Amino acid sequence: MATPNRFVAGPSFYNYDMYGGLRSGGLVRFFSSEFVGLVAATFTSAFVYIGARYGLLPMVSSKLQLSEDQTEAMDRLVEVPAAMAFFVGLYADAVPLWGSRRKSYMVLGMTFSLLCLALIGLGCLFAEDLDSAMGSSFSYIMMLLMGGVSFGSMINFSSVHTAVVTLSQRESLERRGVFQADYLVMRATGQISARLLVYLIQNVVEKLEISLILSVLMPLSVATIVMVIGGLDEPPAYRKESLRCKCESYWKLTKQKAVWKILVVIASFAFFLNFAFPMVTNALRQWTATTDSASALLSSSVNDLVMILTVLIWRWRLRNMLWKRFFALAPVLTITPQIVLAILVIPALYRSSAVYIVLTGLGGVSSGIMALALLVPVTEIIEEGSEGGVVGLALSFNTIFKVFASTLLTTIQRASYFPSSDEEDTTHGRWSIAILELVTCCINSLAFAVIPILPLQKLDAQLVRMYGGFTDHASALIAAAFLTSLAYCVAYNIFIFSVAIN
């Protein structure tokens, strides 16, 4: 005899057609005239971030003649400002600007990025004179300006992300997720477009690279600012709140089991599923002849396209699937392609660029699921007045634990002996790569450990939020984990950058 429980109704327990939205306002459609400004801001936030990080950063590093270690450290430091999303969200919740909490911060973020891009352009134009006059300080200033571009993009991205989550709450229970899926498709489109632009400038034009990429990023930002101001309506908000009271409110909020459990899942996915030794990736690319920029573009584009397909399949068929089943696919489809690739490539059974591109492209499934993890559970647990802070917490934990994984791997590689590139394809080198790949898969599989703490689905998440209770020390542990990871990442990468300069 089955044990009585709340699921005695069986498949009919989640009757999605019975329930409306979590917020008044009626049905919303992402691709509509009402949200032209939001669509533009979504595209631009992705385009500017990818264009600056994977295009402008290497170009500026080359212009300043930075070493590989400096460039890697700068890349991670440029990503760190995105970990400040919580503080931006908290401030936006407490202090509206110009009568709005999201639209105004989108404009502010893009304007700040635009200013930093202009200063980077001037710095590169007079690089030789400034370098001779300022010495190593010039490199630090350029690094801060690149971080400023990232910070401005983060303000825009965080505001857009929060607006999407808020608007998604207007959808009915059954439909909720369609707006988010359309948003993610537009973000991925911006990423693909930026990667293509960077490739064309670096490998086809090969002249005036910095000027060309700035001539695209800056006018795009200006046009988007105009579209957001004129093409995005937001309910007016003028009431300010005390930052102290807001911080106390969030300190209590993070004690809620619904909140801290979802943060643990996001942080665990960010760390475990992004854990991959760079030297393994480099070896596999060498053995499959995919070290050229065209192969890198193709691999990244396939990954983004697979991510889009994953999100669309979720939108059409799986958006009401049980969360534990759906999100468990992320570690499965992170590990499986790696194992197949290792079996084929490491012992030289079949080394082909097509195999590498296809199998790494399948990682887009995991990327799509992780992107949904930043939206779907969060939508069910936020309350009016706390949207920016809760969304910011999710984005901050996702970013800082990705950077933490990358920084930790660099620390391990610098402190350990690994085969040099000259001996990588020897028997000893292959075994070393195979062992590192095995370690990577074991670490990736630890993501399964947090799946059980996820709510079952949308209604269950709402029940946990309302009746799940609190954990007294959760706030302190969350703050300690975040600040420790942030301090380590910033301190170590500044140290690497400084050592390389000296």
Summary of the structure (lengths in Angstrom):
residues: 502
radius of gyration: 23.0
end to end distance: 73.2
largest distance: 82.9
contacts: 1739
relative contact order: 0.14
helix: 76%
strand: 1%
